[in-house]
Amino acid sequence: MVPTEARARFAWLVLALVLGNRVAATALAEPPTPKDGPLGMRFVPLPKGTTYLGWNGKPGSAVKTQIEEDFEIAIHTVTQGQWVEVMKRNPSWFTKGGKGGGAVRAFKEDQLKQFPVEQVSSTQVQDFIKKLNEKEKGNGYLYRLPTEAEWEYACRGGVTTEKECSYHFYFDTPTNDLSSKEANFNGEQPAGKGATGPNLARTAPVGSYPPNRLGLYDMHGNVWQRTGTADGAVWISRGGGWYDKGESCQAAARCRDAPAYQDVLHGFRLVRGAVP
């Protein structure tokens, strides 16, 4: 027999679907199953729709926004190993031979392959994407950077109501507090009522911290993530990094850089869509 708890959960889910209550259904559903991609990447789907973005703690700051198309987003940022497989060299600071080698001396080479690639400019990222799409031609997908709106929609776990979109940080449940036990940033400067925690002073292997409700890791901290959205002559990155304080890792936090700018704080995450 089906346990009472399971029957009750199924009944509520069916009721939510019948009533067309998308929020209730989403809250009860399990995270989407990741799909396999190239280089060991995995992607989860998000549907197009209407959401609220940009909430910064002030009433009315969340802006109703239309996500124009379905897309799939990688559960991790691109790693050093994945970058090298496509580009044949590793630009990252935190490598055995890099200037940040002392900070990662305790890790083996195979472990460092799971660290996020950093010190990559927006221009270099576009070169990576071009080569990846050439390599994957005929497999049905086109890879690119997320738009700024797509990134924040995914960061917030795909929620769609103004109330759900009015928090700073998103894991299993949304919160306004952040400790470095939950994300990689300067733990001496937590956000909100978050507890003081460790300050690694380096990147960490992707997936080292709890994911959000979609199963996406490191949407707060570790490396700033470049997007495909420009603001005049500069490009936007999101998410905060290992060097930053907790407030800089908020879902609405933004960083602006010239296309050729690169540093030890910036990496990227891919999205993909079906080839038209």
C-alpha positions as CSV (number, residue, x, y, z in Angstrom):
1,M,0.0,0.0,0.0
2,V,1.1,3.6,-0.6
3,P,2.0,5.3,2.7
4,T,-0.5,7.9,3.9
5,E,2.1,10.7,3.7
6,A,2.8,9.9,0.0
7,R,-0.9,9.7,-0.8
8,A,-1.5,13.0,0.8
9,R,1.4,14.6,-1.1
10,F,0.2,13.2,-4.4
11,A,-3.4,14.4,-3.7
12,W,-2.2,18.0,-3.0
13,L,-0.1,18.0,-6.2
14,V,-3.0,16.8,-8.3
15,L,-5.3,19.4,-6.7
16,A,-2.7,22.1,-7.4
17,L,-2.5,21.1,-11.1
18,V,-6.3,20.9,-11.4
19,L,-6.7,24.4,-10.0
20,G,-3.9,25.7,-12.2
21,N,-1.9,26.9,-9.2
22,R,1.6,26.7,-10.6
23,V,3.2,28.0,-7.4
24,A,1.8,25.3,-5.2
25,A,2.7,22.6,-7.7
26,T,6.2,23.9,-8.0
27,A,6.6,23.9,-4.3
28,L,5.7,20.3,-4.0
29,A,7.6,19.0,-7.0
30,E,11.0,17.4,-6.9
31,P,13.9,19.2,-8.5
32,P,14.0,18.6,-12.3
33,T,16.2,15.6,-13.4
34,P,19.4,16.9,-15.0
35,K,20.1,16.1,-18.6
36,D,23.6,15.0,-19.8
37,G,25.6,17.4,-21.8
38,P,29.2,17.6,-23.3
39,L,32.4,17.4,-21.2
40,G,30.4,15.9,-18.3
41,M,28.2,18.9,-18.0
42,R,24.6,18.4,-16.8
43,F,21.6,20.8,-17.5
44,V,18.2,21.3,-15.9
45,P,15.3,22.8,-17.9
46,L,13.4,26.0,-17.0
47,P,10.2,27.1,-18.8
48,K,9.6,30.5,-20.2
49,G,7.1,32.6,-18.3
50,T,6.7,35.7,-16.1
51,T,8.7,36.3,-13.0
52,Y,9.9,39.2,-10.8
53,L,13.6,40.2,-10.8
54,G,15.9,42.8,-9.2
55,W,14.5,42.8,-5.6
56,N,17.2,44.6,-3.5
57,G,15.4,44.7,-0.2
58,K,13.3,47.8,-0.9
59,P,9.5,47.6,-1.4
60,G,8.6,47.6,-5.1
61,S,12.1,47.0,-6.3
62,A,11.1,43.6,-7.9
63,V,10.3,44.2,-11.6
64,K,7.8,42.0,-13.5
65,T,9.9,40.3,-16.2
66,Q,9.1,38.1,-19.1
67,I,11.4,35.1,-19.8
68,E,11.0,34.8,-23.5
69,E,11.9,31.2,-24.2
70,D,12.5,27.8,-22.6
71,F,16.1,27.0,-21.8
72,E,18.4,24.6,-20.0
73,I,21.0,25.8,-17.5
74,A,24.2,23.9,-16.3
75,I,24.1,22.8,-12.7
76,H,27.7,23.9,-12.3
77,T,30.0,26.6,-13.5
78,V,32.5,25.6,-16.2
79,T,35.4,23.8,-14.6
80,Q,39.2,24.0,-15.3
81,G,39.1,20.5,-16.7
82,Q,36.3,21.4,-19.1
83,W,38.0,24.6,-20.2
84,V,41.3,22.8,-21.0
85,E,39.5,20.1,-22.9
86,V,38.2,22.7,-25.4
87,M,40.9,25.5,-25.2
88,K,44.0,23.3,-24.5
89,R,45.4,25.6,-21.8
90,N,44.4,26.7,-18.3
91,P,44.3,30.4,-17.6
92,S,43.3,30.0,-13.9
93,W,45.1,31.5,-11.0
94,F,44.3,28.6,-8.7
95,T,46.4,25.9,-10.4
96,K,49.6,24.0,-9.5
97,G,51.6,26.2,-11.8
98,G,49.5,29.4,-11.4
99,K,50.2,32.4,-9.2
100,G,47.6,31.1,-6.7
101,G,49.2,27.6,-6.6
102,G,50.1,28.0,-2.9
103,A,46.5,28.1,-1.9
104,V,45.7,24.8,-3.6
105,R,48.8,22.8,-2.9
106,A,46.8,20.3,-0.9
107,F,44.8,19.3,-3.9
108,K,45.7,16.7,-6.5
109,E,45.6,17.6,-10.3
110,D,42.4,15.6,-10.8
111,Q,40.8,17.5,-8.0
112,L,41.8,20.8,-9.4
113,K,40.0,19.9,-12.7
114,Q,36.8,20.3,-10.7
115,F,37.6,23.8,-9.6
116,P,35.9,26.6,-11.6
117,V,37.9,28.1,-14.4
118,E,38.6,31.8,-13.7
119,Q,40.7,34.6,-15.1
120,V,38.6,34.4,-18.3
121,S,37.3,37.5,-20.0
122,S,33.9,37.8,-21.7
123,T,35.8,37.7,-25.0
124,Q,37.6,34.5,-24.1
125,V,34.3,32.9,-22.9
126,Q,32.8,33.6,-26.3
127,D,35.8,31.9,-28.0
128,F,35.1,28.8,-25.7
129,I,31.5,28.8,-26.6
130,K,32.2,29.1,-30.3
131,K,34.6,26.1,-30.2
132,L,32.2,24.0,-28.1
133,N,29.3,24.6,-30.5
134,E,31.6,23.6,-33.4
135,K,32.5,20.4,-31.5
136,E,28.8,19.7,-30.7
137,K,27.4,20.5,-34.1
138,G,24.7,18.1,-35.1
139,N,23.8,17.1,-31.5
140,G,20.7,19.3,-31.4
141,Y,21.7,22.0,-29.0
142,L,23.2,25.5,-29.2
143,Y,25.3,26.6,-26.2
144,R,25.6,30.2,-25.0
145,L,25.8,32.4,-21.9
146,P,22.5,33.1,-20.0
147,T,21.0,36.5,-20.3
148,E,21.0,38.4,-17.1
149,A,17.3,37.8,-16.6
150,E,17.7,34.0,-17.2
151,W,20.5,33.8,-14.7
152,E,18.5,35.5,-12.0
153,Y,15.4,33.5,-12.7
154,A,17.4,30.4,-12.3
155,C,19.2,31.7,-9.2
156,R,15.9,32.3,-7.6
157,G,14.9,28.7,-8.3
158,G,12.4,29.4,-11.1
159,V,9.9,31.0,-8.8
160,T,7.3,33.3,-10.3
161,T,5.4,35.3,-7.7
162,E,6.6,38.7,-6.3
163,K,6.6,37.4,-2.8
164,E,8.8,34.4,-3.6
165,C,11.1,36.7,-5.6
166,S,11.6,39.0,-2.6
167,Y,14.6,37.3,-0.9
168,H,18.3,37.7,-1.3
169,F,19.5,34.1,-1.3
170,Y,18.0,30.8,-2.6
171,F,18.8,27.2,-1.5
172,D,16.1,24.7,-0.5
173,T,14.1,27.6,0.8
174,P,14.7,31.4,0.3
175,T,16.4,33.5,3.0
176,N,17.9,36.9,3.6
177,D,20.8,35.4,5.7
178,L,24.0,33.9,4.3
179,S,26.9,32.1,6.0
180,S,30.1,30.9,4.3
181,K,29.0,27.4,5.5
182,E,26.4,27.7,2.7
183,A,28.5,29.4,0.0
184,N,32.1,30.3,-0.8
185,F,32.7,34.0,0.1
186,N,34.6,35.9,2.8
187,G,33.0,34.3,5.8
188,E,34.1,37.1,8.1
189,Q,31.4,39.2,6.5
190,P,28.2,37.2,6.5
191,A,24.9,38.6,5.2
192,G,21.9,39.4,7.4
193,K,21.8,37.1,10.4
194,G,24.1,34.6,8.9
195,A,26.8,33.1,11.2
196,T,30.5,34.0,10.8
197,G,32.2,31.1,9.0
198,P,35.4,30.1,7.2
199,N,37.2,32.3,4.7
200,L,38.9,30.0,2.2
201,A,40.6,32.9,0.3
202,R,40.3,30.8,-2.9
203,T,37.8,29.1,-5.1
204,A,36.3,25.7,-4.1
205,P,35.5,22.7,-6.3
206,V,32.1,23.1,-8.0
207,G,29.2,21.6,-6.1
208,S,30.9,21.9,-2.7
209,Y,27.9,23.8,-1.2
210,P,24.1,23.2,-1.1
211,P,22.2,23.7,-4.3
212,N,19.0,25.7,-4.8
213,R,15.7,24.0,-5.3
214,L,16.4,23.4,-9.0
215,G,19.6,21.6,-8.1
216,L,21.9,24.4,-9.3
217,Y,25.1,24.8,-7.3
218,D,27.2,27.9,-6.5
219,M,24.6,30.5,-7.6
220,H,25.9,32.5,-4.7
221,G,29.7,32.9,-4.3
222,N,32.7,31.0,-5.6
223,V,33.1,32.9,-8.9
224,W,31.2,35.8,-10.5
225,Q,29.3,34.4,-13.5
226,R,29.4,36.2,-16.8
227,T,26.2,36.7,-18.7
228,G,25.4,37.5,-22.3
229,T,23.8,40.8,-21.3
230,A,25.7,44.1,-22.1
231,D,25.1,47.5,-20.3
232,G,26.5,49.9,-22.9
233,A,30.2,49.0,-23.4
234,V,30.4,46.7,-20.4
235,W,29.1,43.2,-19.7
236,I,27.2,42.0,-16.6
237,S,28.3,39.3,-14.3
238,R,26.2,37.9,-11.4
239,G,26.5,35.8,-8.2
240,G,29.4,37.1,-6.2
241,G,32.8,35.5,-5.6
242,W,35.1,33.9,-3.1
243,Y,36.7,37.2,-2.2
244,D,33.5,39.1,-1.6
245,K,31.3,39.8,1.4
246,G,28.0,38.1,1.8
247,E,25.9,41.1,0.5
248,S,27.8,40.9,-2.8
249,C,26.4,37.4,-3.4
250,Q,22.8,38.5,-3.4
251,A,20.6,37.3,-6.2
252,A,20.2,40.8,-7.5
253,A,23.9,41.8,-7.2
254,R,25.6,42.9,-10.4
255,C,29.2,43.4,-11.6
256,R,30.2,45.3,-14.8
257,D,33.4,44.7,-16.7
258,A,34.9,45.5,-20.1
259,P,34.8,42.6,-22.6
260,A,38.6,42.0,-22.3
261,Y,38.7,42.3,-18.5
262,Q,39.8,39.1,-16.6
263,D,40.5,38.4,-12.9
264,V,40.6,35.6,-10.4
265,L,37.0,36.3,-9.4
266,H,35.2,35.7,-12.7
267,G,34.0,32.4,-14.3
268,F,30.9,31.4,-16.2
269,R,28.0,29.0,-16.5
270,L,26.4,27.9,-19.7
271,V,22.8,27.5,-20.9
272,R,21.6,25.7,-24.0
273,G,18.5,25.6,-26.2
274,A,17.4,23.4,-29.1
275,V,18.8,24.3,-32.5
276,P,16.0,26.1,-34.5
